[in-house]
């Protein structure tokens, strides 16, 4: 028997209580299922972390990615179970952030027949932000550029007044290079989802995000307010 049929034969207060109880039961079951899934995710992450070699440069990208995955999992745990989300803001060096992201995604670019070229700036840029959020934004930009640009990606940063602009440029899909574009349900691609994440993170940090598309490729620009500039121009 459907809930609507049951509720129709009950007083209004009783039917509302019944509907609320069923909704609470379903929500509790959903939360339990998600908590079990998170528990199962933690174990392989711990195993992978312990399996990494110590003090080897080759392990740095994997270790960095595992740290990001662990933070994301903890945030998901807090969101599901109603705990307050932490957003620790600190001084972040943009150059270090960009270099770590380029290391994480270098092999992905190579697997697409491309490469990641990092353009360093003589001046370091310091911003006030959440390191995990900013790393997540750069990961999304690089992932999208590799996926849609055939793996040929350039990342660097420049200054515009009191802001730093982190730019990720792809060359567009080359002939003979097959990019893997898999639309999500409802016709939305992973690119659209990732760029929404970047836009949200930019807003939280008092910055903005723009994407310039051209026939030869795209340039994604994440602008962030400078805390202060290190070094001389």
C-alpha positions as CSV (number, residue, x, y, z in Angstrom):
1,X,0.0,0.0,0.0
2,X,1.3,3.4,-0.9
3,X,2.1,6.1,1.7
4,X,-0.5,8.4,0.2
5,X,-3.2,5.8,0.6
6,X,-2.3,5.1,4.2
7,X,-2.1,8.8,5.1
8,X,-5.5,9.5,3.4
9,X,-7.2,7.4,6.1
10,X,-5.5,9.0,9.0
11,X,-6.0,12.4,10.8
12,X,-3.8,15.2,9.5
13,X,-1.5,15.2,12.5
14,X,-1.1,11.4,12.4
15,X,-0.4,11.3,8.7
16,X,2.2,14.0,9.0
17,X,3.9,12.2,11.9
18,X,3.9,9.0,9.8
19,X,5.3,10.7,6.8
20,X,8.0,12.3,8.9
21,X,8.9,9.0,10.6
22,X,9.3,7.3,7.2
23,X,11.4,10.2,5.9
24,X,13.6,10.0,9.1
25,X,14.0,6.2,8.7
26,X,15.1,6.6,5.0
27,X,17.5,9.4,5.9
28,X,19.0,7.3,8.7
29,X,19.4,4.3,6.4
30,X,21.0,6.5,3.8
31,X,23.4,8.0,6.3
32,X,24.3,4.5,7.6
33,X,25.1,3.4,4.1
34,X,27.3,6.4,3.4
35,X,29.1,6.0,6.6
36,X,29.9,2.3,5.8
37,X,31.1,3.4,2.3
38,X,33.4,6.0,3.9
39,X,34.7,3.4,6.4
40,X,35.6,1.1,3.4
41,X,37.3,4.0,1.6
42,X,39.5,4.9,4.6
43,X,41.2,1.5,4.8
44,X,42.6,1.4,1.2
45,X,43.7,5.0,1.6
46,X,45.6,4.1,4.8
47,X,47.2,1.0,3.1
48,X,48.3,3.1,0.1
49,X,49.7,5.8,2.4
50,X,51.8,3.2,4.3
51,X,52.9,1.5,1.1
52,X,54.5,4.6,-0.3
53,X,58.3,4.6,-0.3
54,X,60.0,7.0,2.1
55,X,62.0,10.0,0.9
56,X,61.7,9.2,-2.8
57,X,60.8,12.1,-5.1
58,X,58.7,9.8,-7.3
59,X,56.4,9.2,-4.3
60,X,55.6,12.9,-3.8
61,X,52.7,13.2,-6.3
62,X,51.0,10.0,-4.9
63,X,51.4,11.2,-1.3
64,X,50.1,14.6,-2.2
65,X,47.0,13.1,-3.9
66,X,46.4,10.8,-1.0
67,X,46.5,13.7,1.4
68,X,43.9,15.5,-0.7
69,X,41.7,12.4,-0.9
70,X,41.9,12.0,2.9
71,X,40.9,15.6,3.5
72,X,38.0,15.3,1.0
73,X,36.8,12.2,2.8
74,X,36.9,13.9,6.2
75,X,34.9,16.8,4.8
76,X,32.3,14.4,3.4
77,X,32.1,12.7,6.8
78,X,31.3,16.0,8.5
79,X,28.8,17.0,5.8
80,X,26.9,13.7,6.1
81,X,26.9,13.6,9.9
82,X,26.1,17.2,10.5
83,X,29.5,18.3,11.9
84,X,30.8,21.8,11.3
85,X,33.1,22.1,8.3
86,X,36.5,23.4,9.1
87,X,38.1,26.0,6.8
88,X,41.6,26.8,8.0
89,X,43.0,29.8,6.3
90,X,46.7,30.3,6.2
91,X,49.4,31.9,4.1
92,X,49.9,29.9,0.9
93,X,52.7,30.2,-1.6
94,X,51.2,30.0,-5.1
95,X,54.4,28.7,-6.7
96,X,54.5,25.7,-4.4
97,X,50.8,25.1,-5.0
98,X,51.2,25.2,-8.7
99,X,54.4,23.0,-8.7
100,X,52.7,20.3,-6.5
101,X,49.6,20.3,-8.8
102,X,51.8,19.9,-11.9
103,X,53.6,17.0,-10.4
104,X,50.3,15.3,-9.5
105,X,49.0,15.5,-13.1
106,X,52.2,15.0,-15.1
107,X,51.6,11.3,-15.7
108,X,48.0,11.9,-16.6
109,X,49.1,14.3,-19.3
110,X,51.7,11.8,-20.6
111,X,49.1,9.1,-20.8
112,X,47.1,11.4,-23.2
113,X,50.2,11.8,-25.4
114,X,50.9,15.3,-24.0
115,X,52.8,17.1,-21.3
116,X,52.6,19.7,-18.6
117,X,54.8,22.8,-19.0
118,X,55.2,24.9,-15.9
119,X,56.0,28.6,-16.4
120,X,57.6,29.9,-13.2
121,X,57.5,33.5,-12.2
122,X,60.6,35.2,-10.6
123,X,58.3,36.7,-8.0
124,X,56.6,34.4,-5.5
125,X,52.9,35.2,-4.8
126,X,51.4,34.7,-1.4
127,X,47.7,34.5,-0.8
128,X,45.5,33.9,2.3
129,X,43.6,30.8,1.7
130,X,42.7,27.2,2.5
131,X,45.5,25.0,1.0
132,X,43.1,22.1,0.3
133,X,40.5,24.2,-1.4
134,X,43.1,25.9,-3.6
135,X,44.8,22.6,-4.5
136,X,41.4,21.2,-5.4
137,X,40.7,24.1,-7.7
138,X,44.0,23.6,-9.5
139,X,43.4,19.8,-9.8
140,X,40.1,20.5,-11.5
141,X,41.7,23.0,-13.9
142,X,44.5,20.6,-14.9
143,X,42.2,17.6,-15.1
144,X,39.9,19.4,-17.5
145,X,42.7,20.8,-19.6
146,X,44.3,17.4,-20.0
147,X,40.9,15.8,-20.8
148,X,39.8,18.4,-23.3
149,X,43.2,19.6,-24.6
150,X,44.8,16.3,-25.6
151,X,47.2,16.5,-22.6
152,X,49.2,19.5,-23.9
153,X,48.9,21.9,-20.9
154,X,50.7,25.0,-19.6
155,X,50.3,26.3,-16.1
156,X,51.8,29.4,-14.6
157,X,51.0,32.6,-12.6
158,X,51.3,36.3,-13.3
159,X,50.4,39.5,-11.4
160,X,47.5,41.9,-12.2
161,X,47.6,44.8,-9.7
162,X,46.8,43.4,-6.2
163,X,45.9,40.0,-7.6
164,X,47.7,36.9,-8.8
165,X,46.3,35.1,-11.8
166,X,46.9,31.3,-12.0
167,X,46.4,30.4,-15.7
168,X,46.0,26.9,-17.1
169,X,46.2,26.8,-20.9
170,X,45.5,23.9,-23.2
171,X,46.1,23.6,-26.9
172,X,42.9,22.0,-27.9
173,X,42.5,18.4,-29.1
174,X,45.1,17.6,-31.7
175,X,44.5,15.4,-34.7
176,X,45.0,11.8,-33.8
177,X,44.6,12.5,-30.1
178,X,41.4,11.1,-28.6
179,X,40.1,13.0,-25.6
180,X,37.9,11.1,-23.3
181,X,34.8,13.2,-22.8
182,X,32.0,11.4,-21.0
183,X,28.8,13.4,-20.4
184,X,27.2,13.0,-17.0
185,X,23.6,12.3,-16.5
186,X,21.4,15.2,-17.6
187,X,23.9,16.1,-20.4
188,X,26.4,17.7,-18.0
189,X,30.1,16.9,-18.5
190,X,32.7,16.5,-15.8
191,X,34.2,19.7,-17.1
192,X,31.0,21.6,-16.0
193,X,31.1,20.1,-12.6
194,X,34.8,20.8,-12.0
195,X,34.5,24.4,-13.1
196,X,31.6,25.0,-10.7
197,X,33.9,23.8,-8.0
198,X,36.6,26.2,-9.1
199,X,34.2,29.1,-9.3
200,X,32.9,28.4,-5.7
201,X,36.4,28.2,-4.3
202,X,37.4,31.4,-6.1
203,X,34.4,33.2,-4.5
204,X,35.2,31.9,-1.0
205,X,38.7,33.4,-1.3
206,X,37.5,36.8,-2.6
207,X,38.7,36.0,-6.1
208,X,37.0,35.1,-9.4
209,X,37.3,32.6,-12.2
210,X,37.1,33.0,-16.0
211,X,37.4,30.6,-18.9
212,X,38.4,31.9,-22.4
213,X,37.7,29.4,-25.2
214,X,39.2,29.7,-28.6
215,X,39.6,27.5,-31.6
216,X,43.2,26.8,-30.7
217,X,42.4,25.9,-27.1
218,X,41.3,27.4,-23.8
219,X,42.7,29.5,-21.0
220,X,41.3,29.0,-17.5
221,X,42.2,31.8,-15.1
222,X,41.9,31.7,-11.3
223,X,42.4,35.2,-9.8
224,X,43.1,35.6,-6.1
225,X,43.9,38.6,-3.9
226,X,47.5,38.9,-2.9
227,X,48.4,38.8,0.7
228,X,51.8,40.2,-0.1
229,X,54.4,39.8,-2.8
230,X,57.8,38.2,-2.1
231,X,60.9,39.1,-4.0
232,X,61.5,41.9,-6.4
233,X,59.9,42.3,-9.9
